[in-house]
Amino acid sequence: MGEVRVVLFPVPFQGHINPMLQLAEILYSKGFSITIIHTQFNSPSPSKNPHFFTFRSFPDGLSETEISGGGVLELITLLNARCVEAFANCLREELAAAQRVACLITDAHWHFTQRVAHAFALPRIVLRTANISAFLAMLALPSLPNFPLNLTMNIAEEKMEDPVPDLPHLKMKDIPAVKTSQNPHLIEQLMSSVLRETKASSGLIFNSFDALEHEPLVRCRNLFSPIPIFPLGPFHKHLPPTIPAATDPPPDHASIISWLDTNPPKSVLYVCFGTLAAVDRDEFVEIASGLAKCSHPFLWVVRPGMASGSEWVPEGFDERWARGGGGLVVKWAPQREVLAHPAVGGFWTHSGWNSTIESICEGVPMLCYPFFGDQMANARYVCDVWGIGALLERRQIEKGITRFMAERESGGMMNRIKGFKDMADSCLKQGGSTFLSLQNLVDYILNI
């Protein structure tokens, strides 16, 4: 048969890059050769990723002003407009160099790539890096023309509690509104394009699994019929644990694990808000004060730049303050290993999907603190649908932590999330839903 190559194109944000690279490793393990095409902006480093991948970069045309002045939504919209010709040239070179390219797999947000793939007569498969439920919520935006998509716009408080049409588990306030500096309808326009071009694609992949999201999966299959849908999650459980790359050298990995080893089972609250969330000084103080006053040890990842106006923690805070409060503050932590550690009994999270599914897979209940995008919908499912977490309200930090840590056992949260962990383990075993879905995807790519 010879070499069969798959070309993958991630959106250049860490929460999108990581699952795309995990998918690439999964496909490589099934015998495919892998090429990663990427923008120059926030590009993955070939030296920090598998040597058996081919990396191809192209100029995206973003200026420093555009990068620093725009939010995520503005940047994605701009990149979809700017990258068409440069991406097409890069893909043309790859097609000329490769023996056989079976398909192109792109992030769902790269809606322009459907036209490029069609021009090259190349099948395009879409990866949606969020879960199925949140994807359906985002696709509902174009059908809600009267909903204020910009969080700065006013809406009656009682309307925010209304259920989303056809998605009764979600409330209107869970719809992924994003603050935009110029056009409040950017997200509506983006999701209209995503819906249209995903329907024109050759397939759809999710980092989720059937037992976790069976009902949303059925709805999604009906929406996108007849294109096939492949729930392959949890992606990271297909692969051996690795220490992820970091821009700054991470602290001593062994020292974090050693610190965890000194704590009793299920006593530590792990706190991490992902790679994009930012807080101002007042919110940082509120979080820090709540952690220091609670009676539980904590491991808090404070990403450089997370606290607005500070390189790391604001003036007046350091590791000694944290240790005095029974905690450890670090710039980076090996999240999968931390969540798997027996001392960790809770995860205070921004409710990004990668973090959510990693927590589910390790059986760690979540204290949800969503910031933007699909995080509100993820938190709603974690707390109200699956019953494996609690929503933490701002200005209620100390009380919220104390109540959450107390109710993990008494409220049945631990038992429920153990059941989800068992389902995640089962779906990957021979004959499980994800195992079979991956087999189907491999056969589909080979015969597409």
C-alpha positions in Angstrom: 0.0 0.0 0.0 2.9 2.4 0.6 3.0 5.5 2.8 -0.4 7.0 3.6 0.0 10.5 5.0 -2.5 12.6 6.9 -2.1 16.4 7.1 -3.3 18.1 10.3 -3.9 21.9 10.8 -4.5 23.1 14.4 -5.8 26.5 15.5 -2.8 28.3 17.2 -4.0 28.2 20.8 -2.7 25.6 23.3 -6.2 24.2 24.1 -6.6 23.5 20.4 -3.0 22.5 19.6 -2.7 19.9 22.3 -5.7 17.7 21.2 -4.7 18.0 17.5 -1.2 16.7 18.3 -2.7 14.0 20.5 -4.9 13.0 17.5 -1.8 13.0 15.3 0.0 10.6 17.7 -3.1 8.3 17.7 -3.1 8.2 13.9 0.6 7.6 13.8 0.2 4.6 16.1 -2.2 3.2 13.5 0.4 3.4 10.7 -0.2 6.8 9.1 2.6 9.3 8.3 1.9 12.7 9.8 2.4 16.3 8.6 1.5 19.2 10.9 0.8 22.5 9.0 0.8 25.5 11.3 0.9 29.3 11.4 3.9 31.2 12.5 1.9 32.7 15.2 2.1 30.6 18.4 3.6 27.7 16.4 4.3 24.3 18.0 8.0 23.7 18.3 9.1 20.7 16.3 11.9 20.1 18.9 9.4 19.6 21.6 7.1 17.3 19.7 7.5 13.8 18.2 10.4 13.6 15.9 8.4 11.4 13.5 6.1 14.3 12.6 6.8 16.6 9.6 6.2 20.3 10.4 5.4 22.9 7.8 5.0 26.5 8.7 3.5 29.3 6.6 3.4 33.1 7.1 0.1 34.2 8.6 0.5 38.0 8.1 -0.3 39.0 11.7 1.4 42.1 13.0 2.5 42.4 16.6 -0.2 45.0 17.1 -2.9 42.6 15.9 -1.6 39.9 18.1 -1.4 42.0 21.3 -4.5 44.0 20.6 -7.0 41.4 19.7 -8.9 38.7 21.6 -9.1 35.1 20.7 -12.2 35.6 18.6 -10.7 38.5 16.6 -7.6 36.6 16.0 -9.4 33.5 14.7 -11.6 35.7 12.4 -8.6 37.5 11.1 -6.6 34.3 10.5 -9.5 32.8 8.5 -9.3 35.8 6.2 -5.5 36.1 6.0 -4.4 32.5 5.7 -6.2 31.3 2.6 -3.5 31.8 0.0 -0.5 31.0 2.2 -2.1 27.8 3.5 -3.1 26.7 0.0 0.5 27.2 -1.2 1.8 25.2 1.8 -0.7 22.4 1.2 0.2 22.3 -2.5 3.8 21.8 -1.6 2.9 19.0 0.7 0.8 17.3 -1.8 3.6 17.5 -4.4 6.2 16.1 -2.0 4.1 13.2 -0.4 3.5 9.8 -1.9 -0.1 9.8 -1.0 -2.1 12.3 1.2 -5.3 10.6 2.3 -7.0 13.6 3.9 -6.7 16.9 5.6 -7.8 17.2 9.3 -8.4 20.7 10.5 -9.8 22.4 13.6 -13.5 23.2 13.2 -12.6 26.9 13.5 -10.6 26.8 10.3 -13.7 27.1 8.2 -11.8 28.5 5.1 -10.0 25.2 4.7 -13.0 23.5 3.3 -12.8 25.6 0.1 -9.1 24.9 -0.1 -9.5 21.2 0.4 -12.3 21.1 -2.3 -10.0 22.9 -4.7 -7.4 20.2 -4.3 -10.0 17.4 -4.4 -8.8 16.4 -0.9 -11.2 15.1 1.7 -11.4 17.3 4.8 -12.2 15.9 8.2 -13.1 18.3 11.0 -11.8 18.1 14.6 -13.9 19.8 17.2 -11.7 20.2 20.3 -14.6 21.0 22.7 -17.1 18.4 23.8 -20.2 17.6 21.8 -22.7 19.4 24.1 -20.8 22.7 24.0 -20.4 22.4 20.2 -24.2 22.1 19.8 -24.6 25.1 22.1 -22.2 27.2 20.0 -24.0 26.2 16.8 -27.2 27.4 18.4 -26.0 31.0 18.3 -27.1 31.8 14.7 -30.7 30.8 15.6 -30.7 33.2 18.6 -30.6 36.5 16.8 -32.0 38.5 19.7 -29.4 37.2 22.2 -26.8 39.8 23.1 -23.6 38.1 22.1 -21.4 40.8 23.7 -21.3 40.5 27.4 -21.2 44.3 27.8 -24.8 44.5 26.4 -27.7 44.5 28.8 -30.3 41.7 29.1 -33.0 41.1 31.7 -31.6 38.9 34.4 -34.6 36.5 34.3 -33.9 35.8 30.6 -30.4 34.7 31.4 -31.9 31.7 33.4 -34.1 30.6 30.5 -33.3 27.2 28.9 -31.7 27.2 25.5 -34.2 26.1 22.8 -33.6 22.4 22.0 -30.8 22.2 24.6 -32.8 22.2 27.9 -29.8 21.3 30.1 -28.2 24.7 29.3 -29.3 28.1 30.3 -29.1 31.2 28.1 -26.2 32.5 30.3 -24.2 29.4 29.3 -24.2 30.3 25.7 -20.6 31.0 24.8 -20.6 34.8 24.7 -17.2 36.3 24.2 -16.3 39.9 24.8 -15.2 41.5 21.6 -13.7 45.0 21.2 -15.3 45.8 17.9 -18.0 43.6 16.5 -20.4 41.9 19.0 -21.6 39.5 16.3 -18.2 38.0 15.5 -19.0 34.7 17.3 -22.4 34.4 15.5 -20.7 34.9 12.1 -17.9 32.5 13.0 -20.3 29.7 14.1 -22.5 30.2 11.0 -19.4 29.6 8.9 -18.3 26.6 11.1 -21.7 25.0 10.8 -21.9 25.5 7.0 -18.3 24.2 6.3 -18.5 21.3 8.7 -21.7 20.1 6.9 -19.7 20.3 3.7 -16.8 18.2 5.1 -16.1 14.5 5.0 -16.3 13.7 8.7 -16.2 15.0 12.2 -14.0 13.9 15.2 -14.7 14.6 18.9 -12.5 14.2 21.9 -15.4 12.7 23.8 -17.0 9.2 24.2 -20.4 7.8 23.7 -21.2 6.9 27.3 -20.4 10.4 28.5 -22.4 12.2 25.8 -24.8 9.7 24.2 -27.8 12.0 23.8 -25.8 15.0 22.3 -24.0 12.5 20.0 -27.3 11.3 18.6 -28.4 15.0 18.1 -25.1 15.8 16.4 -25.4 12.8 14.1 -28.8 13.9 13.1 -27.6 17.5 12.5 -24.7 16.5 10.3 -26.1 13.4 8.6 -24.9 11.8 6.3 -21.3 12.7 7.2 -19.8 10.2 9.7 -18.9 11.2 13.3 -16.1 9.7 15.2 -16.0 10.1 19.1 -12.4 9.1 19.8 -12.0 10.5 23.4 -10.4 10.6 25.7 -7.5 11.3 23.4 -4.9 11.5 26.1 -5.7 8.0 27.4 -4.6 6.5 24.1 -1.1 7.8 24.8 1.5 7.3 27.5 1.8 10.1 30.0 4.3 12.8 29.0 5.5 16.1 30.4 4.1 18.7 28.1 6.4 21.3 26.5 6.5 24.7 28.2 7.8 28.1 27.0 9.6 28.6 30.3 11.6 25.8 31.9 9.2 24.1 34.3 10.0 23.8 38.0 11.5 20.6 39.2 8.9 18.0 38.3 10.1 15.7 41.2 9.6 18.5 43.8 5.9 18.9 42.9 5.3 15.2 43.2 7.3 15.0 46.4 5.2 17.8 47.9 2.0 15.9 47.0 3.5 12.8 48.6 3.6 14.6 51.9 -0.2 15.1 52.0 -3.0 12.7 53.0 -5.1 10.9 50.3 -7.7 13.2 48.6 -6.8 16.2 50.7 -5.2 18.5 48.1 -7.1 21.0 46.0 -5.4 21.4 42.6 -6.0 24.8 41.1 -5.3 25.6 37.4 -7.1 27.9 35.0 -5.6 26.9 31.7 -3.4 28.8 29.2 -5.6 31.8 28.3 -7.7 32.8 31.3 -6.6 36.1 33.0 -7.7 37.8 36.3 -7.1 41.3 37.6 -5.4 42.0 40.9 -8.6 42.2 42.9 -9.7 38.8 41.7 -6.3 37.3 42.2 -6.4 38.6 45.8 -9.8 37.1 46.3 -8.6 33.7 45.0 -5.4 33.8 47.0 -7.2 34.8 50.2 -9.8 32.1 49.8 -7.1 29.5 49.3 -5.1 30.7 52.3 -8.1 30.7 54.6 -9.5 27.3 53.6 -8.3 24.4 55.7 -7.1 22.3 52.8 -3.7 22.1 51.2 -3.6 23.3 47.6 -1.4 23.2 44.6 -2.0 26.4 42.5 -0.6 26.9 39.0 -0.2 30.6 38.4 0.8 30.9 34.8 3.1 33.8 34.0 0.9 36.7 32.7 -2.3 35.2 34.3 -2.5 38.1 36.8 -3.1 41.3 34.7 -0.2 43.8 35.1 2.2 41.2 36.7 4.9 39.0 35.2 3.8 36.3 37.6 2.1 36.9 41.0 1.2 40.5 41.9 3.5 42.3 44.3 3.1 41.1 47.9 2.5 37.4 47.0 5.1 34.7 46.7 5.7 31.0 47.4 6.3 31.7 51.1 2.8 33.3 51.5 1.4 30.1 49.9 3.3 27.7 52.0 2.2 29.6 55.1 -1.3 28.9 54.0 -0.7 25.2 53.5 -0.2 25.4 49.7 2.4 25.4 46.9 2.3 27.9 44.1 4.1 27.0 40.8 4.3 28.3 37.3 3.6 24.9 35.7 2.6 21.4 36.8 2.4 18.0 35.0 -1.4 18.1 35.1 -2.2 14.5 34.1 0.2 13.2 36.8 -1.1 15.6 39.4 -4.7 14.6 38.8 -3.7 10.9 39.0 -1.9 11.4 42.4 -3.7 9.9 45.3 -3.3 13.1 47.4 -5.5 15.1 45.0 -9.1 15.2 45.9 -10.5 18.1 43.9 -9.7 20.2 40.9 -10.5 24.0 40.8 -10.7 24.5 37.1 -11.6 27.0 34.4 -13.7 24.2 32.8 -11.8 24.0 29.6 -12.7 20.7 27.9 -9.1 19.3 27.9 -8.9 19.8 31.7 -12.5 18.6 32.2 -12.0 15.2 30.4 -8.6 14.7 32.1 -10.3 15.2 35.5 -13.1 12.8 34.6 -10.5 10.2 33.5 -8.7 10.4 36.9 -11.9 10.4 39.0 -11.3 13.9 40.5 -14.4 16.1 41.2 -14.3 19.6 39.9 -14.9 23.0 41.4 -15.9 25.0 38.2 -14.8 28.6 37.6 -15.5 29.3 33.9 -14.2 32.4 32.2 -15.4 32.4 28.5 -16.3 30.4 25.4 -17.5 26.9 25.9 -16.4 26.8 29.5 -19.8 27.9 30.8 -21.5 25.0 29.0 -18.9 22.5 30.2 -19.4 23.7 33.8 -23.2 23.3 33.5 -22.9 19.7 32.4 -20.3 18.9 35.1 -22.4 20.4 37.9 -26.0 20.0 36.9 -26.1 17.1 34.4 -23.4 14.7 35.4 -23.3 15.7 39.1 -19.5 15.5 39.4 -18.7 19.1 40.3 -19.9 22.3 41.8 -20.0 25.9 40.5 -17.9 28.3 42.4 -19.3 31.8 42.6 -17.0 34.9 42.8 -17.0 36.6 46.2 -17.8 33.2 47.7 -14.4 31.6 47.3 -13.6 30.4 50.9 -17.1 29.2 51.6 -17.3 27.6 48.1 -14.0 25.6 48.6 -15.0 24.5 52.1 -18.5 23.3 51.0 -17.1 21.6 47.9 -14.4 19.6 49.8 -17.0 18.6 52.4 -19.7 17.6 50.0 -17.5 15.4 47.7 -18.3 12.3 49.7 -21.5 13.2 51.4 -23.2 14.3 48.2 -22.2 11.2 46.2 -19.9 13.2 43.9 -17.0 10.8 44.4 -19.1 7.8 43.5 -20.5 9.4 40.4 -17.2 10.5 39.0 -15.7 7.1 39.7 -18.5 5.7 37.5 -17.5 8.1 34.7 -13.8 7.2 35.2 -14.8 3.5 34.8 -16.7 4.3 31.6 -13.8 6.2 30.2 -11.5 3.2 30.9 -14.0 0.8 29.4 -14.6 2.7 26.1 -10.9 2.3 25.2 -10.8 -1.4 25.7 -11.2 -3.9 22.9 -14.8 -3.8 21.8 -15.5 -0.5 23.6 -17.1 2.4 21.8 -14.0 4.5 21.3 -11.9 1.4 20.3 -14.5 0.7 17.6 -14.8 4.3 16.5 -11.0 4.5 16.0 -11.1 1.4 13.9 -13.9 2.9 11.8 -11.9 6.1 11.4 -8.8 4.3 10.2 -10.8 2.3 7.7 -12.6 5.4 6.6 -9.4 7.3 5.9 -7.8 4.4 4.0 -10.9 4.2 1.8 -12.1 7.7 1.6 
